[in-house]
Amino acid sequence: MAETHSDQLLSEVAALPQLPGVYRYFDAAGAVLYVGKARNLKKRVANYFQKNHAGTRIGHMISKIARMETTVVRSEAEALLLENNLIKTLKPRYNILFRDDKSYPYLKIASHTFPRLAYYRGSVDRKHRYFGPYPSAWAVKESIQLLQKVFKLRTCEDTVYSNRTRPCLLYQIKRCSGPCVGYITPEDYAQDVANAEAFLMGDTQVVLTQLEARMMSHAEKLEFEQAAELRNQMSALSRVLHQQSIEIASDKDVDILAVKVQGGKACVNLAMVRGGRHLGDRAYFPVHVEDATQIQHGERDAESDDEPPLSDTVEVQVLEAFIAQHYIDVPVPATLVLSELVGRELIEAISQQAGTRVTAVFQPREQRRHWLEMACKNAALQLARLLAEEGSQQARTRALVDALELAPDDLDNFRVECFDISHTAGEATQASCVVFEHHAMQNREYRRYNIEGITPGDDYAAMRQVLHRRYGKLAEAMAAETDAPPAGDAAGAGTDARPGTRTARMPELVLVDGGKGQVSMAREVFSELGLPLSLIVGVEKGEGRKVGLEELVFADGREKVYLGRDSAALMLVAQIRDEAHRFAITGMRAKRAKIRVGGSQLEDIPGIGPKRRARLLQRFGGIRGVAAASVEDIASVEGIAFDLAEEIYRALH
């Protein structure tokens, strides 16, 4: 392998220190190939370039290495944490990677004289009390309903709470104690909040004992109504404990992790127990499993005696990758129940990062064993569902490729981009671009384009503008690369010049929502840019605009094609087209609402009330008209003095 790499790279390898650290490999285009850690950087990295890995995945990866970066750290734990931080940030091609998921939701008890329960997602602070994280929004909302039934805490916004004169429906159905109208004292409400917090933390027996003591105290004082209220609260809490099968003893906060690998795919199922309650599951599906595990096997074959042993099975490698990447951003509970035995240094590293001791349990007993069995079963079910869905998705992609007589190099990387234009009578025109790749919609790559400088309602001009903006620079980059001399294993056409961005490339298919007119406009743009016309296909609505009767219109002169109502290819085209339409229309509505509601900016100006605001908007036709008007024009409106007109002008500019 050595002869395929530059002398500079090989000299850097030879100069590496025999210290723990993290290394990164890059290809000629600057894309990250692999991130790894080592107890001894020199020995681990040298193995890549000294051994013969021909014909293997690790050999394929090594042949692409053009540059290397290393970072020396103080310990293996630091190396492990840095490695997985870099994996999450850089998203290397040959590492097991768990895609970033949306943040976990929390249950918030907001700070107030009468605190309220709220669903919350985002970064937490010390001002309020947060419980969680929860695996899903449903789990948070279910917990809020339970707390309403038992402790009758309010959920209304502070603005609603402060303006109530009568109790709301929640009080009538015994889901709130009515603090907004003084039906409960601050002391009693604070006690209910404390009990709710104890319940969420798993101290249910303490809550029951305190409620019983308070009930008996009221009974001894002959305060039978208060005693009956506490009795009902205890009864409701007991029912909840029974229905939720809550373990009052032992475990309070536990994460149960089960992994299943099949058909080159993997699933990690995370089940969460908080406060003794099993809150539900969430499934994670990593990418690059086959490539990454093959490379780790290659590392194991070449590792020296000084290197730490690498994981033996694919399941262990996947689970270790999940633990290392997941708990970088998410609080780790005191106990992890695992389906596979992971390395001790990994658990020590996340304990060190969390600042608390974390215990990993393999082959658990009793309740933990039941939890793990459920998690394993769910992992198997979720993976089976994924494999079934991917099989059908691949079949649809194949059907579309065959129907259009395309010949992509790699069906898994077959890329479709679809455009749609949306506006309301020319107002708030937006274009959308959605992306289909890897047999699925890639919503992170969706883009919206604000269309300006055209005649309102001119969809053809809007399409011309968005296609130029989408493909103009890409066409220039492709032309420049065609003129440039060969540069070894450089990236393909259309490399995005911005550091850290995904390499851009032309799709194999460009769909436009429209018939001959839109296709003709797209053909003009592609001709100007020097791009192949065979990429463009228009989706023309059929007779009566009925779904299933669409026809495909080609820019390169081929006859229109009707695929058939039950065609898998047409179903895929319709899905992509409908997604482009949905994405465009939601963006347009948001933009339109912002423009129309922009009149509320006027009411923020001292001296502008509803009447003056209405006169201004009526005179100038909307907030944009007001913003475009001069001070003199604004002052000409009835009720607007010159000084106030100056204030309005300054506020809108």
N, C-alpha and C positions, 0 to 999 in steps of 0.2 A: 504493500500500500504506500510505502514511503515515497516512491518515485512519483506519485500523483500529487504530492503536496509541495508547497513552496519551501525553500530553504529557511525563510524567515519563520514560518510556522513550526518547522521541525526544531529550529534552534530555540524557540520559545518553549517547546515541550521539554527539551533537554535542560533548560535553565529553571524549570519549576522546582520549588522547595519541597522537602519531604515533611510537609505540615498538613494538618486538616484544612479542607476548604471546599469551595464550590466552583465548578467549571461550566462554561457555556460554549457551545459550538454554533457557528454561523455559516451560512452558505455565501456564495459570491454576491448575492443580491442584498445581503444584510439580514435575511430572515433567520430567526433562531431555530436551530435544528433540535438541540437537546440540552438539558440542564441536568447535571449530576453532582453528587457529593462524594468525598473521599476522605478517609483517615490520613492517607498519604497521597497528596496530589500528584507527585512525580511518578509514583509507581502505577497508579490507576490510569492516568492520562496516557502514559507511555505505552501501556498495553494496547490502546486503540491503534497506535501507529506502528507497532513492532510486530504484532501478530498478523497472520493471514486470515482475513474474514471474508474472502471472496465467496460470492454466491449466497450470502446470508443478508438478512435485513440490516444487521449492524454494519456489514460491509457496504451495503448500499448507502447507508447514512454517512459512513466515514468518507466515502468517495466524494461527498458533497461538501465536506468541511473546507472552508477557505480561511476562516479566522477563528480565534479562540480568545476567550476572556476568563480570568480566574480571580477568585477572591479568597484570601487566607483568613481563617477564623480561629478562635481560641479553643473550640471544643467540637466534638461530634454533634452535640445538641444544637449548637449555633449553626453548624453546617446544614443540619436537617431542616431547621426552621427557615434559613435563608434559601435553601434549595426550593422549598415549596412556595415561599413567597414569590420567588422568581418564576416558578412554573405558572402560578396564577396570573402574574403580571404579563409575562412574555408569551405564554401559550405556545410552547415549542411543539414542533411537528412530531417528535418521537418520544414524548413523555405521556404517561397516563394523565389525562386532564379532565377534571370535573368542571363543567361550565358554570360560570357564576350564575347563581339563582337570585331571584329577588330576595330582598331582606326578609328576615323572619318577623312575624307580627308579635306584638306584646299586648298584655292587658295592663292598662294604665289606671291608677287611682290618682286623679289630678289633685294637686294641692289647693285647698279651699277650706273655709270654715265648715262647709258641708261638702266634702269631696265627692266627685262623681266618677263612675266607671266609664272607661272609654277604650275603644279599639285603637291601637297605635302601631305604626310602622315607621321606622327611622332610627336615628341615633338617640340614645337615652341620655338623660341628664339627672342631676341630683335634686332638681326642684320638685319632681313628682316621684311616685312609687311605681315601679315597673315589675311585672311578673311574666315570666316566660324564659326564653322565647317559646312560641307555640309552633307546631308543624304546619298549621294552616289557619286561614282567617276563620274557617268554620269552627275550629277548636276554641278560638278566642271568644267568638260570639256565643257559643254554647256555654262557656264558663261565665260570661256576663249574665246570661239568662238564669243560670243556677244561683248566682249571687243575688240577683233580683228576687228570686223566689224565696230565698232563705233570709237574707239580711235587708232587703228592700232599700238598697242604695240607689240614688238617682243616676240617670244616664243623660239627662238633658244638658244642652250647651248652657254656658253661664249667661249668655244673653237672653235665652229663653227663661232660665231659672229666675233671673232678677226682675223679670217683667210679668211674672205670674200673679194673678189675683185669686184664682181658684185652682184647686189641684187638678192635674190632668188625668187622662184615662188610666195611666199606670197606677195611680193611687187607687182608683176605683176597682181595679182587678188585683189589688194587693201585691203589686210589684214595686211599689215605692212608698216610703213613709211620709211623704208630703212635707219635706223641709222647706220648700219654697213658700208655704203659707203658714209656717210655724206649728205644724202638727206634731213635731218631735223636737225635743230640746237638743242643743248642741252636744251636751254630755252623752245623752243616749245615742245620738247619731255617731259620735266618735267611738262609742263602745261597739256599735255595729260594724264600723269600718275596721276597728282592731280585730274583731272576730273574723271578718272577711279576709283580712290579710293573713291571719293565723291559718284559716282554712286553705288558702292558696299555698301556704308554705308547708302544708301537710300536718299541722298540729290540730287535727280534728278532735282528738280526745280531750285536749285542753279546752277547746271551744265548747264542747258538750258539757264538761264539768263546770265551766264558768256560767253557762246558761242555766244549768240546774241550780247552782248556788243562788243566782239572782232570782230565779223563779221562787225558790223556797223563802228567800228574804221578803219578797213582795207578799207571799201568802201569809207569812207570820204577821205582817203589818195589815192584813186584811185588804190588801190592794189586789183584789182578785182579777180585775181587768188586765192589769199589767202582767200578773202571773200567767193568765191565760194566753196573752200575746207571746210570752217567752216559751210557754209550752208548745204553742203552734210552731214557733221558730225551731225548737228542738225536734219536733216531729218532721218538719220539712227537711231539716238537715239529715236526720236519720234515713229518710227516704232517698235522699240524694246519695248518701254513702252506700246504701244497699244497691241502688240502680247502677252506680258507677263502679261497683266492686272495688272500692278503695281500700287499700291496705293501710290500716291505722298504725301499724308498727313499722319497723325496719326501713325499707327504701323510701326516700322522698323524691330525690332528683336523680334520674338514671337515663342514659341513652343506650338503646339496644341497637346494635349494628349487625346486619346479616348481609352476606354477599353471595351472589349466584352468577356463575359464568357459563355461557353456552353459545355455540355458534359464532364465536369471535366477538360476542357482545357481553357486557357485564351489567349487573344492577346491584347497587348498594341500597338496602332499605333501612332507613333510620326511623326507629320508634322512640317516642319521647314520653318519659314519665316525669311529671312535675307535681310536687306536693302529694305524692302517692297516687296520683291519677294518671292513667294511661290516656294521653291526649291525642294519639293517632300516629300515622306513619307518613313518611314522604320518601319517594323513590328517586334515586339519582342514577344517571346512565353516563359513564365516562366515555371519552373518545380516545382513539389511538391505542386501544388495549393490545391488539396483536403486535403492532410495531414495538411498543414500549416493552412488553414482556419478552419478546424475542431479543431485544437489545440487552435486557437485564440478564437473560440466560447467557448471552455472549460474554457479558462482563464476568459472570460467575465462572465460566470456563477459563477465563484468563486471569482471575484475581490472584493476588499473591497471598502469602501466609500472613502478612501484616494487615491485610484488609479485613474489615468486618464481614461476616457471612451475609450473603444476600438472601432474600426471601426465596423459598423453594417453589411455591405454587403460584399460579396466576391469581387465585383467590386472595392469597395473603398479600401479593403485590398490589392488587386493586384496593383492598381494605386499608392497607398502610397508606396508600396515596390519598384515599378519602380522608382518613383521620388527620393526616398532616396538612392537607389543604383546607379542610372544612373548619377546623378549630383555630385557624389563623384569625378569622373574623367573628366567630361565634363563641359565646361563653361555653366552657366545657364543664359538665357536671362532675360530681365527685366520683361517680362510678360509670364505667363503660362495660356493657355486657356484649361480648364479641363472639361471632360464629367461627372465627379463625384466630389462631395464636399469633400475635404480632410481636415484633421486636421490642425488647424491654427499653432500648434507648429511645424509641419513638414515644412511649408513654412518659418517660422521664423528661423528654424535650417539651411536650405539651404541658406537663406539670410545671416545669420551669417557666414557661411562657405565661401560664395562668396565675402563677404565684400561689397555687394551692395543690395539695396532693391529689392526684388522680389515680384511681385503682381500675385496672383492667381485669375483667373476669372472663375466663374461658371455661367451657363446660360447666355452666352454673347449675344450681339446684333449686327446687321448690318453685316459688313464684317467678324468679328470674328465668328459670328454664322454660316456663310456659310463655313468658314474654318473648324469649328468643325463638321458640318454635313458631310463634305467630309471625315474627319478623322474617324468619326463613321462608315460611310459606308465602308471605306476601312478596318477597323478593322473587321467588320462582314464578308467581302469577304475573307480576309486572314485567318480568323479562320475557315470558311467553307472549304476553300481549304486544310488547315492542317488536319481537321477531315476526309475529303475524302481521302487524301493521306495516313493518318495513318490507315484508314480502309483497304485500298488495301495493305499496307505494312504488316499489321497483317495477312491478308489472305495469303500473300506469305510466311511469316514465318510459319504459320500453315501448308501450303501445303508442305514445306520442311520437317518439323517435321514428318508429316504423311507419306511422301514418304520414309523417312529413318527409320521409325518405332521407333522414339525416344520418350522419355517421360520426357521432362524437368519439373522441379518443377514449374517454372513460365515462361510462354511463353514470357512475356515482357522482361525478363532478359536472354532469350536464347542467348548464345554467340557463335559466330563463329570466328575463327582465320584462316587466309589463308596465305600461303607462296608461294613465287615465287623467282626464281633465274634469274639474268640478267647479261650479260657481252657481250663484243664484242671480239670474238675469244680468250677468256680467259683473256682479259684485263679489269681491273676495275670491278671485280666481286662483286656484291652486292646481298643481299637477302632482301626481303621485307616481313613484316608482317602487314596485315591490319585486322581491327576488325569490326565485325558486331554485334550490340547489340541494344536492345530497338527498333528493327525493322528498324534500320538505320545504315549507316556506321559511325563509331566513329573516325573521322580523327585525333582527338587529341591523340588517343592511337596508331596510326600507328608508326611503328619502322622500321628503316633500319639497316642492319648489314653489315659491311665491312668484306668480306671473304678473309682470308689470310692463307698462309701455306698449300695450296693445289695445286695439279697439275692444271695449267691453263685450264679452260674448263671442269673440272670434276664437273658436276652439282650434282651428287650423294654425293660427298664429301662436297660440299657446303651446300646441304640440311642437311646432318648429323650435320655439324657444327652449323647451325642456330637453329636447333631443340634442340641440347644440350644447347646452350646458352639461348634459350627462356625458356625451361622447366626444366633445370637441378636443379637450386636452388629451384624452385617451388616444384619439386618432393621431394627434401630433406626436405623442410618445411612440406609437407604433411606427410611424413614418421615420422618426429619428433613429429608432433601433434598427430598422431595415437598412438605413444608410450607413450605420456604424459598423466597424469591423467586428468579427466574432470575438467574444470575450469569454471563452471557456464555458463554464457551466452557469452562465448568468441567467437571471430570471427571464421569463417569457415577456411577450409584448405587454405594454401598458403598465409597467411598474410604477406604483405610486411613490413619488419622491419624498413624501413626508415620512420622517423616521417613526418607526413603531407601528405603522399602519399596515393593513392587510394588502397584499399585492393585488392590484386591480387588473381585470382582464375583460375582454369582450365576451359577452354571453354567446352561447350557441344559437339562441333564439330571442328575438325582440318582439313582444306582442304589443299591439296598440288596440285600445278599445274603440273600434270604429271600422267603417267599411272603406270603400274606394277612396273617399276624400282624405281621410287620415292617413291611409297607406301611401297615397300620392305625396302627401306632405313629408312623410317619413322617408320616402324614396328620394325626394329632392335633397333632404338634409344629408342622407348617407352618401349620395352622389357628390355633394360638395365636400364632404369629409374624406372621400376616398374609401369608404367602408363597403363591404359586400352587401348587395341588395337582397341576397338570398336569406339573410338573417331576419328580414322583416315579415311579419304575418299579422294581418288585421283580423279582429274577431267581429264579424258583421252579424247583427241580430237578424234572425230569420223572420218568416211571415208572421205578422201579428206580434212581433217581438217576444215570442214565446220561448221559454227556456228549453233547451234541447234541440232547437231548430237552427242554431247558429251555423254560419258558414265561415270558412277561413279564406281570407283574401291575401294573395301573395304579391310582393313588390317586384319580383323578378319576371313577371309576365305569365306565370303559370295560371291555369284555370282555377276558379274557385273550387273548394272542396267541402262537401258535407260529410261529416264523419259518422253520423247516425246518432239517434237519441241515446242509445244504450252503450255508445262507444266509451271505453275507458279513457281514450285519448281526449275525447271531447269533455268528459267529466273533469279531467285535470286542467284543460284549458279554461273551462268555466270557473273552476275553483280559483285559479290564478287571476283571471279577469275580475271575478267578484271581489277578491281580496284587494285588488288595485282600486276598485270602485269604492269599497268600504273605507280604505285608508285615505282616499282623496276626499270623500264627502265628510268624514269626521274632521279632517283638517280644515276644510272649507268652512264648516259650521263653526268651529272654534274661532277661526279668523273673523268670520262675519259677526259672531257674537261680540268679539273684542272690539270691532269697529263700532257696532251699534251701541253696546253698553258703555263705550268710551265716553258717552255723555256724562257718566257718573263722575268723570274727572272734574267736570265743571262744579259739581256740588261740593267738592273738596275746597273750592276757593271761597274764602270768607266773603259774604255778601251775595252769594249765588244760591238761591233757593229753587224749589221746583218750578215756580212760575217763570223766573228769569231764565232758567235752564231751558224750559220749553220754548220760550220766545227765541232764544239764540239758535236752538236746533232747527226750529221751524224756518227762521230767516235764512240760514246758511245751508240747510239740507243735511245736517249731521255734524258730528264732531270734527270730521276732516275739513268741512267747509268753514267751521269756526276757526280752526287752526290756520287755515289759509287766508283768513280775512285780516285786514290791517286794523290798527287801533281805531282809526277814524270810522271804519265800517262797523266795528263792534259797538262803538259809542253811539251809532245812529239807531241802535235797537232801543225800543221803548223801555225805560226803567234802568238803562245802563249809563251811568255817568262816565266821564272821560277817565277819571282816576281808576274806576273799576275796570274799564276797558283795558287800561294798561296792565292791571293785575291779571286779567284773563289772558292777554297776549303773552305775558311773561310765563304764566303757568303752563301754557301749551307749546312753548318753544324752548 
